[in-house]
Amino acid sequence: MRLPRTLPRSLAGQLFAMQALLVAAVVAGCAFFAYASGRSQAEETAARQVRAAALAMAGSPSVREAIRTPDPSAVLQPYAERVREDTGIAFVTIMNPEGVRWTHPDPAQIGRGFIGHTERALLGETFEETYTGTLGPSIRVVTPVRDGDRIVGLVSAGITVERVSTQVREQLGALGTAAGAALALGALGTYVINARLRRHTHGMNARELSRMHTYHEATLHAVREGLLMLDGQRRVALINDAGRELLGLAPGSVGRRVDELALPAPLTGALLASEPRVDEVHLTADRVIVVNTSPVVGGERRGTVVTLRDHTELQALSGELDSERGFTQALRSQAHEAANRLHTVVSLIELDRVEEAVDFATAELELAQVLTDRVVGAVAEPVLAALLLGKAAQANERGVELVLAEDSLIDDGALPRSLAPRDLVTILGNLIDNAVDAASEAATGADVPAQRTATRALVTVTARTDSGELLLRVGDTGAGIGPGDADEVFRRGWTTHGTGRGLGLALVRQAVHRNGGTVALDRAEGGGAEFTVRLPLAGRKAMAEVVAP
């Protein structure tokens, strides 16, 4: 038959048992010490009491006078009993030098020999001893009675050990009551403390707590999402490896306040907010992260739990997808436009206007081929060349002319592998898109038709390698950016197109920073904005800078 397996006690229960045993041991030890000390003190007090009585009687003149009489017992017995009753001692015995009693609490013992030692007293010494006499074990003092130089008698006063024990037992009763009260109070305090501990540990034992801590540490290091916990003073109480990587924090960030971590202001504000935040997109120096915060209410302090998800790759893929969609739309529009032109050529041929049909078709081919030849001849990097051709088609659909500057030149193999093509698409694609938007709005926003036709929507792109760095410059003929907004254009959410946008330039700065480059904002010759990006080709890592006009 198998016995039922008992569950291990909770940590609070184990501590309660240990503390209860400790309190009991301490109280028992104190009680034993008090008992031993009290008994010793009681015996010492009894010895002093009987010594004082014996010396007082031995030095009394009436005792010496009574010893000179023919019948000393007649005088000394009443005197001795009176002294015994007044002092509360057990016996007072006055005897001759031979040890024959003149007084005794039991009159039948008068005339008999004293039971005990008298030798030292006969030598003139007062001494103390514990001896068993007619009244049982007693603590006694024996002292000589002197008449001049002669010892004419002896006085012995004593108190029984039983009486001393009775006094100690009476004291021990009060001590036991105090010890019981101390034990009860200690047990109550221990129970209250352990009940609180049980609530905090949820009734788990030490092994379960250790296992939970192990799982906790393993989970923190294994989870790919960032986890950040803040205490009531908005200090970092806990952060896992993914959280430090996403926020770019050093290992010693635990214990520091959030506003001391040098994070971007919008992100700091989200972490310090008392209300919860759900799926907010924020930018750090190198990443796009989605932030969720949840306040923790309970206990003595209020904190916040923050989860962080990396959306850098997702945002980059979204940008590439938007570019591909734009290319697709441009191809669709060009196919439609090509069909219209083909119909025009066919119609001219049917009308027997062959030369005009040839001239029309040749002119359209020359316009398209000139830009293609210019881009392919100047930019040997396939990603940049494809991006420029696609953006040129998109711009043309919106009535904007995209021009590649004459000094543009990028040889094949000039760009290092460390410079990710995705970052080039992010930087140049967003700058061209913003420039096309600005130029198109400026051209179509004229107040009168005459101004609309006179306004030329133009975007100029420069792409070249210069002194060990890649230079990308995009200028437009738009309205430009005011001096007051020059410092805000790279902040997430800044836009001239209303809500829901404002991420492109922030991603540009992030990609530039990631590759150790700089981005500068100036005023273009046509009056619009001009952005200049410089990226090192030798793998240098420097902090990205934003230069205002």
C-alpha positions as CSV (number, residue, x, y, z in Angstrom):
1,M,0.0,0.0,0.0
2,R,1.4,3.3,-1.1
3,L,1.2,6.2,1.3
4,P,-0.2,9.4,0.0
5,R,2.5,11.8,-1.1
6,T,2.5,14.9,0.9
7,L,2.9,18.2,-0.9
8,P,5.8,20.4,0.1
9,R,4.8,23.2,2.4
10,S,4.7,26.7,1.0
11,L,7.6,29.1,1.6
12,A,5.4,31.1,4.0
13,G,4.5,27.9,5.9
14,Q,8.1,26.8,6.2
15,L,9.1,30.2,7.5
16,F,6.2,30.2,9.9
17,A,7.3,26.8,11.4
18,M,10.9,27.9,11.6
19,Q,10.0,31.2,13.2
20,A,7.6,29.6,15.7
21,L,10.3,27.1,16.7
22,L,12.8,29.9,17.0
23,V,10.5,32.0,19.1
24,A,9.7,29.0,21.3
25,A,13.4,28.2,21.7
26,V,14.2,31.8,22.6
27,V,11.4,32.0,25.1
28,A,12.4,28.6,26.6
29,G,16.0,29.7,26.8
30,C,15.1,33.0,28.5
31,A,12.8,31.2,30.9
32,F,15.5,28.7,31.9
33,F,18.0,31.5,32.3
34,A,15.6,33.4,34.4
35,Y,14.8,30.3,36.5
36,A,18.5,29.6,37.1
37,S,19.3,33.2,37.8
38,G,16.3,33.5,40.1
39,R,17.2,30.4,42.1
40,S,20.8,31.6,42.5
41,Q,19.6,35.0,43.6
42,A,17.1,33.4,46.0
43,E,19.8,31.3,47.6
44,E,22.2,34.3,47.8
45,T,19.4,36.4,49.4
46,A,18.6,33.6,51.9
47,A,22.3,33.3,52.8
48,R,22.6,37.0,53.4
49,Q,19.5,37.0,55.5
50,V,20.6,34.1,57.8
51,R,24.1,35.5,58.1
52,A,22.7,38.8,59.3
53,A,20.5,37.2,61.8
54,A,23.2,34.9,63.2
55,L,25.8,37.7,63.5
56,A,23.2,40.0,65.2
57,M,22.3,37.4,67.8
58,A,26.0,36.4,68.4
59,G,26.9,40.0,69.0
60,S,23.9,40.6,71.3
61,P,24.9,41.3,75.0
62,S,21.7,39.7,76.2
63,V,22.8,36.4,74.6
64,R,26.1,36.5,76.5
65,E,24.4,37.3,79.8
66,A,22.0,34.4,79.3
67,I,24.9,32.0,78.6
68,R,26.3,32.9,82.0
69,T,23.1,31.9,83.8
70,P,22.7,28.3,85.1
71,D,19.8,27.7,82.6
72,P,20.5,29.5,79.4
73,S,17.6,27.8,77.5
74,A,15.0,29.5,79.7
75,V,16.1,32.9,78.4
76,L,17.4,32.1,75.0
77,Q,14.6,29.9,73.7
78,P,11.9,32.6,73.7
79,Y,14.3,35.1,72.3
80,A,15.4,32.8,69.5
81,E,11.8,32.0,68.5
82,R,10.9,35.7,68.5
83,V,13.8,36.5,66.2
84,R,13.0,33.5,63.9
85,E,9.4,34.6,63.5
86,D,10.4,38.2,63.0
87,T,13.0,37.4,60.3
88,G,11.0,34.6,58.6
89,I,14.0,32.2,58.7
90,A,13.5,28.4,59.3
91,F,15.5,28.0,62.6
92,V,17.8,29.8,65.1
93,T,19.9,27.5,67.2
94,I,22.1,28.7,70.0
95,M,24.4,26.0,71.5
96,N,27.4,25.7,73.8
97,P,30.9,25.1,72.4
98,E,30.3,21.3,72.5
99,G,27.3,21.6,70.2
100,V,24.6,21.0,72.7
101,R,21.5,23.0,71.8
102,W,20.1,25.6,74.1
103,T,17.4,26.6,71.5
104,H,15.5,24.9,68.7
105,P,12.2,25.4,66.9
106,D,11.3,21.9,68.1
107,P,11.6,22.1,71.9
108,A,12.2,18.3,72.0
109,Q,15.6,18.9,70.3
110,I,16.8,21.1,73.1
111,G,19.7,19.5,75.0
112,R,20.6,17.3,72.0
113,G,23.7,17.7,69.9
114,F,23.8,20.0,66.9
115,I,23.8,18.2,63.5
116,G,26.3,19.9,61.3
117,H,29.9,21.3,61.3
118,T,31.1,23.6,64.0
119,E,34.9,23.3,63.8
120,R,35.5,26.4,61.8
121,A,33.3,28.4,64.1
122,L,35.2,27.2,67.2
123,L,38.3,28.7,65.5
124,G,36.5,32.0,65.4
125,E,35.3,31.9,61.7
126,T,31.8,32.6,60.4
127,F,31.0,30.2,57.6
128,E,28.1,29.1,55.4
129,E,27.1,25.6,54.3
130,T,24.2,23.6,53.0
131,Y,23.5,20.7,55.3
132,T,20.7,18.3,56.1
133,G,19.6,18.6,59.7
134,T,16.4,17.8,61.6
135,L,14.4,20.1,59.4
136,G,15.8,18.7,56.2
137,P,18.3,20.3,53.8
138,S,19.0,23.9,54.8
139,I,21.3,26.8,54.0
140,R,22.8,27.7,57.3
141,V,25.4,30.1,58.8
142,V,27.4,29.2,62.0
143,T,29.2,32.0,63.9
144,P,30.9,32.1,67.4
145,V,29.6,34.0,70.5
146,R,32.5,35.7,72.1
147,D,32.8,36.9,75.7
148,G,36.0,38.8,75.7
149,D,38.6,36.5,74.1
150,R,36.7,33.3,74.9
151,I,34.2,31.6,72.7
152,V,31.3,30.8,75.0
153,G,28.8,29.6,72.5
154,L,27.7,29.2,68.9
155,V,24.8,30.6,66.9
156,S,23.4,28.8,63.8
157,A,20.7,30.4,61.7
158,G,19.3,28.8,58.6
159,I,16.5,28.5,56.0
160,T,15.4,25.3,54.4
161,V,16.1,24.6,50.8
162,E,12.4,23.7,50.4
163,R,11.4,27.2,51.4
164,V,13.9,28.7,48.9
165,S,12.5,26.4,46.2
166,T,8.9,27.5,47.1
167,Q,9.9,31.1,46.6
168,V,11.6,30.3,43.3
169,R,8.5,28.4,42.2
170,E,6.3,31.3,43.0
171,Q,8.6,33.5,40.9
172,L,8.6,30.9,38.2
173,G,4.8,31.0,37.9
174,A,5.0,34.7,37.1
175,L,7.9,34.1,34.7
176,G,5.9,31.3,33.0
177,T,3.0,33.7,32.5
178,A,5.2,36.3,31.0
179,A,7.0,33.7,28.8
180,G,3.6,32.3,27.6
181,A,2.5,35.9,26.7
182,A,5.7,36.5,24.9
183,L,5.4,33.2,23.0
184,A,1.7,34.0,22.0
185,L,2.7,37.5,20.9
186,G,5.6,36.2,18.9
187,A,3.5,33.5,17.3
188,L,0.8,36.1,16.4
189,G,3.4,38.4,14.9
190,T,4.9,35.5,13.0
191,Y,1.5,34.5,11.7
192,V,0.7,38.0,10.5
193,I,4.1,38.4,8.8
194,N,3.8,35.0,7.1
195,A,0.2,35.6,6.0
196,R,1.4,38.7,4.2
197,L,4.3,36.7,2.8
198,R,1.9,34.0,1.7
199,R,-0.1,36.5,-0.3
200,H,3.0,37.8,-2.0
201,T,4.3,34.4,-2.9
202,H,0.9,33.0,-3.8
203,G,1.4,30.1,-1.5
204,M,4.3,28.7,-3.5
205,N,7.2,26.9,-1.8
206,A,10.9,27.6,-2.3
207,R,11.4,25.0,-5.0
208,E,8.4,26.4,-7.0
209,L,9.7,30.0,-6.6
210,S,13.2,28.9,-7.8
211,R,11.7,27.1,-10.8
212,M,9.6,30.1,-11.6
213,H,12.6,32.4,-11.4
214,T,14.5,30.1,-13.8
215,Y,11.6,30.1,-16.3
216,H,11.4,33.9,-15.9
217,E,15.0,34.4,-16.7
218,A,14.9,32.0,-19.7
219,T,11.7,33.6,-21.1
220,L,13.2,37.1,-20.8
221,H,16.3,36.1,-22.8
222,A,14.4,33.9,-25.3
223,V,11.4,36.1,-26.3
224,R,12.0,38.2,-29.4
225,E,9.7,41.0,-28.4
226,G,11.1,43.7,-26.2
227,L,9.8,43.8,-22.6
228,L,10.2,46.8,-20.4
229,M,8.9,47.2,-16.8
230,L,8.8,50.6,-15.1
231,D,8.2,51.1,-11.4
232,G,6.1,53.8,-9.7
233,Q,8.9,56.4,-10.1
234,R,9.2,55.6,-13.8
235,R,12.5,53.9,-13.4
236,V,13.5,50.9,-15.4
237,A,12.8,47.9,-13.1
238,L,13.4,45.2,-15.7
239,I,14.3,45.0,-19.4
240,N,15.1,42.0,-21.5
241,D,17.8,41.6,-24.2
242,A,15.4,42.3,-27.1
243,G,14.2,45.5,-25.3
244,R,17.7,46.8,-24.9
245,E,18.5,46.1,-28.5
246,L,15.3,47.8,-29.9
247,L,15.9,50.9,-27.7
248,G,19.7,50.9,-28.2
249,L,20.3,50.9,-24.4
250,A,23.4,49.9,-22.5
251,P,23.3,46.9,-20.1
252,G,23.4,49.3,-17.1
253,S,20.0,50.9,-17.8
254,V,18.1,49.1,-15.0
255,G,17.4,51.6,-12.2
256,R,17.6,54.7,-14.4
257,R,14.6,56.9,-15.1
258,V,13.0,56.8,-18.5
259,D,13.8,60.5,-19.1
260,E,17.5,59.8,-18.6
261,L,17.8,57.2,-21.4
262,A,18.2,59.7,-24.2
263,L,15.3,58.3,-26.2
264,P,13.3,60.3,-28.8
265,A,10.9,62.7,-27.2
266,P,7.7,61.1,-28.6
267,L,8.8,57.7,-27.4
268,T,9.7,59.0,-23.9
269,G,6.3,60.6,-23.7
270,A,4.6,57.4,-24.6
271,L,6.6,55.5,-21.9
272,L,5.8,58.1,-19.2
273,A,2.1,58.4,-20.1
274,S,-0.3,57.2,-17.4
275,E,-2.9,56.0,-19.8
276,P,-2.3,52.8,-21.9
277,R,-1.0,53.1,-25.4
278,V,-2.0,50.6,-28.1
279,D,0.1,49.8,-31.2
280,E,1.8,53.2,-31.4
281,V,4.5,53.5,-34.1
282,H,7.7,55.2,-32.9
283,L,11.1,55.7,-34.4
284,T,14.5,55.3,-32.6
285,A,17.8,56.1,-34.2
286,D,17.9,52.9,-36.1
287,R,14.5,51.2,-35.9
288,V,10.8,51.5,-36.3
289,I,9.1,50.0,-33.2
290,V,5.5,49.4,-32.2
291,V,4.9,50.3,-28.6
292,N,2.1,49.0,-26.2
293,T,1.9,50.2,-22.6
294,S,-0.3,48.9,-19.8
295,P,-0.3,50.5,-16.3
296,V,-0.1,48.1,-13.3
297,V,-2.3,49.0,-10.4
298,G,-1.9,47.2,-7.1
299,G,0.4,47.0,-4.1
300,E,2.2,50.0,-2.8
301,R,3.4,51.3,-6.1
302,R,2.1,51.8,-9.6
303,G,4.2,50.8,-12.6
304,T,3.9,50.2,-16.3
305,V,4.5,47.1,-18.5
306,V,5.8,48.0,-22.0
307,T,6.0,45.7,-25.0
308,L,8.1,46.6,-28.0
309,R,7.8,45.0,-31.5
310,D,10.3,45.6,-34.3
311,H,8.6,46.9,-37.4
312,T,11.7,48.1,-39.2
313,E,11.7,45.3,-41.8
314,L,8.0,45.6,-42.2
315,Q,8.1,49.3,-42.8
316,A,10.9,48.8,-45.4
317,L,8.9,46.1,-47.1
318,S,5.8,48.3,-47.1
319,G,7.8,51.0,-48.7
320,E,9.1,48.6,-51.4
321,L,5.5,47.3,-51.9
322,D,4.3,50.9,-52.4
323,S,7.1,51.5,-54.9
324,E,6.1,48.3,-56.8
325,R,2.5,49.3,-56.8
326,G,3.6,52.7,-58.2
327,F,5.6,51.0,-60.9
328,T,2.6,48.8,-61.7
329,Q,0.3,51.8,-62.0
330,A,2.9,53.7,-64.1
331,L,3.2,50.7,-66.4
332,R,-0.6,50.5,-66.7
333,S,-0.8,54.2,-67.5
334,Q,2.0,54.0,-70.0
335,A,0.4,51.0,-71.6
336,H,-2.9,52.9,-71.9
337,E,-1.0,56.0,-73.3
338,A,1.0,53.8,-75.7
339,A,-2.3,52.3,-77.0
340,N,-3.7,55.8,-77.6
341,R,-0.5,56.8,-79.4
342,L,-0.6,53.6,-81.5
343,H,-4.2,54.3,-82.4
344,T,-3.1,57.8,-83.5
345,V,-0.3,56.4,-85.7
346,V,-2.7,53.8,-87.2
347,S,-5.3,56.5,-87.9
348,L,-2.7,58.8,-89.6
349,I,-1.7,55.9,-91.8
350,E,-5.3,55.1,-92.7
351,L,-5.7,58.8,-93.6
352,D,-2.7,58.4,-95.9
353,R,-0.7,60.7,-93.7
354,V,2.3,58.4,-93.5
355,E,5.0,61.0,-93.0
356,E,3.1,62.7,-90.2
357,A,2.6,59.3,-88.6
358,V,6.3,58.5,-88.8
359,D,7.2,61.9,-87.3
360,F,4.7,61.5,-84.4
361,A,5.9,58.0,-83.5
362,T,9.6,58.9,-83.8
363,A,9.2,62.0,-81.6
364,E,7.5,59.9,-78.8
365,L,10.2,57.3,-79.0
366,E,13.0,59.9,-78.8
367,L,11.6,61.5,-75.7
368,A,11.3,58.1,-73.9
369,Q,14.7,56.9,-75.1
370,V,16.6,60.1,-74.2
371,L,15.7,59.7,-70.4
372,T,16.4,55.9,-70.5
373,D,19.8,56.4,-72.2
374,R,20.7,59.2,-69.8
375,V,19.9,57.1,-66.7
376,V,21.5,53.9,-67.9
377,G,24.6,55.8,-69.1
378,A,25.1,57.7,-65.9
379,V,23.9,55.2,-63.2
380,A,25.4,51.7,-63.5
381,E,23.9,50.6,-60.2
382,P,20.9,48.5,-61.3
383,V,18.8,49.2,-58.3
384,L,19.2,53.0,-58.6
385,A,18.7,53.0,-62.3
386,A,15.5,51.0,-62.1
387,L,14.3,53.2,-59.3
388,L,14.9,56.4,-61.3
389,L,13.2,55.1,-64.4
390,G,10.2,53.9,-62.4
391,K,9.9,57.2,-60.6
392,A,10.3,59.1,-63.9
393,A,7.3,57.3,-65.3
394,Q,5.3,58.0,-62.1
395,A,6.2,61.7,-62.2
396,N,5.3,61.9,-65.9
397,E,1.9,60.6,-65.2
398,R,1.4,63.4,-62.7
399,G,2.7,66.0,-65.1
400,V,6.1,66.4,-63.4
401,E,9.3,66.1,-65.3
402,L,12.1,64.2,-63.6
403,V,15.6,65.2,-64.7
404,L,18.9,63.6,-64.0
405,A,21.6,66.2,-63.4
406,E,24.4,66.3,-65.9
407,D,27.1,65.6,-63.3
408,S,25.4,62.4,-62.1
409,L,27.7,59.4,-62.4
410,I,27.9,56.1,-60.5
411,D,30.2,53.4,-62.0
412,D,29.4,49.7,-61.7
413,G,30.8,48.3,-58.5
414,A,31.3,51.7,-56.9
415,L,28.8,51.0,-54.1
416,P,30.0,48.7,-51.3
417,R,28.0,45.6,-50.3
418,S,27.5,47.1,-46.8
419,L,25.2,49.7,-48.4
420,A,21.9,47.8,-48.6
421,P,19.9,48.4,-51.7
422,R,16.8,48.5,-49.6
423,D,18.2,51.6,-47.8
424,L,18.9,53.2,-51.2
425,V,15.3,52.7,-52.2
426,T,14.1,54.0,-48.9
427,I,16.2,57.2,-49.1
428,L,15.9,58.1,-52.8
429,G,12.4,56.8,-53.3
430,N,10.9,58.9,-50.4
431,L,12.8,62.0,-51.4
432,I,11.6,61.7,-55.0
433,D,8.0,61.0,-54.0
434,N,8.0,64.1,-51.7
435,A,9.6,66.2,-54.4
436,V,7.0,65.1,-57.0
437,D,4.2,65.8,-54.6
438,A,5.5,69.3,-53.9
439,A,6.2,70.1,-57.6
440,S,2.8,68.8,-58.7
441,E,0.9,70.7,-56.0
442,A,2.8,73.9,-56.9
443,A,2.1,73.5,-60.6
444,T,-1.6,72.7,-60.2
445,G,-2.1,75.2,-57.4
446,A,-1.8,78.4,-59.5
447,D,-4.7,80.7,-59.2
448,V,-5.4,81.3,-62.9
449,P,-5.1,79.0,-66.0
450,A,-2.3,81.2,-67.5
451,Q,-0.2,80.6,-64.5
452,R,-0.8,76.9,-64.5
453,T,0.5,76.5,-68.1
454,A,3.5,78.7,-67.4
455,T,4.5,76.8,-64.2
456,R,6.9,74.0,-65.0
457,A,6.8,71.1,-62.5
458,L,10.4,69.9,-62.3
459,V,12.3,67.5,-60.1
460,T,16.1,67.4,-60.4
461,V,18.0,64.3,-59.2
462,T,21.7,64.1,-58.7
463,A,23.4,60.8,-58.0
464,R,27.2,60.5,-58.0
465,T,30.2,59.2,-56.1
466,D,32.4,62.0,-54.8
467,S,35.5,61.8,-52.5
468,G,34.7,58.4,-51.1
469,E,31.0,59.0,-50.5
470,L,27.7,58.6,-52.3
471,L,25.9,61.9,-52.9
472,L,22.2,61.9,-53.6
473,R,20.5,65.2,-54.1
474,V,16.8,65.8,-54.9
475,G,15.4,69.3,-55.6
476,D,12.0,70.4,-56.7
477,T,10.1,73.5,-57.9
478,G,7.5,73.3,-55.1
479,A,6.6,75.8,-52.5
480,G,9.6,74.9,-50.3
481,I,9.8,74.4,-46.6
482,G,9.7,77.4,-44.2
483,P,12.6,78.1,-41.8
484,G,10.3,77.4,-38.9
485,D,9.7,73.8,-40.1
486,A,13.3,73.0,-41.0
487,D,14.0,71.3,-37.7
488,E,10.7,69.4,-37.7
489,V,10.6,67.8,-41.2
490,F,12.4,64.7,-40.1
491,R,10.2,64.1,-37.1
492,R,7.6,61.3,-37.5
493,G,4.2,62.8,-38.1
494,W,5.3,66.0,-39.8
495,T,3.5,66.4,-43.1
496,T,1.8,68.9,-45.4
497,H,-0.8,66.4,-46.5
498,G,-2.9,66.0,-43.4
499,T,-3.2,63.1,-41.0
500,G,-2.1,59.5,-41.8
501,R,1.3,60.4,-43.3
502,G,4.6,62.0,-42.2
503,L,6.7,58.8,-42.0
504,G,8.8,59.1,-45.2
505,L,11.4,61.7,-44.1
506,A,11.7,60.1,-40.7
507,L,12.5,56.8,-42.4
508,V,15.0,58.6,-44.7
509,R,16.9,60.0,-41.7
510,Q,16.8,56.6,-40.0
511,A,18.3,54.9,-43.1
512,V,20.9,57.6,-43.4
513,H,21.8,57.2,-39.7
514,R,22.0,53.5,-40.1
515,N,24.6,53.8,-42.8
516,G,26.6,56.5,-41.0
517,G,25.7,59.4,-43.4
518,T,24.3,62.9,-43.2
519,V,21.2,64.5,-44.7
520,A,20.9,68.3,-45.3
521,L,18.0,70.5,-46.2
522,D,18.5,73.6,-48.4
523,R,16.5,75.8,-50.7
524,A,16.6,74.7,-54.4
525,E,17.3,77.1,-57.2
526,G,13.7,76.9,-58.4
527,G,12.5,78.0,-55.0
528,G,11.5,74.6,-53.6
529,A,13.2,72.2,-51.2
530,E,16.5,70.5,-51.9
531,F,17.6,67.5,-49.8
532,T,21.3,66.3,-49.9
533,V,22.3,62.9,-48.6
534,R,25.9,61.9,-48.2
535,L,26.7,58.2,-47.4
536,P,30.3,57.0,-46.8
537,L,31.5,54.3,-49.2
538,A,34.2,53.0,-46.9
539,G,31.9,51.6,-44.2
540,R,32.4,54.6,-41.8
541,K,29.9,54.8,-38.9
542,A,29.1,58.3,-37.9
543,M,26.0,59.8,-36.4
544,A,23.5,61.2,-38.9
545,E,23.2,64.9,-38.9
546,V,20.3,67.1,-40.0
547,V,21.4,70.4,-41.4
548,A,18.8,73.2,-41.7
549,P,19.0,75.9,-44.4
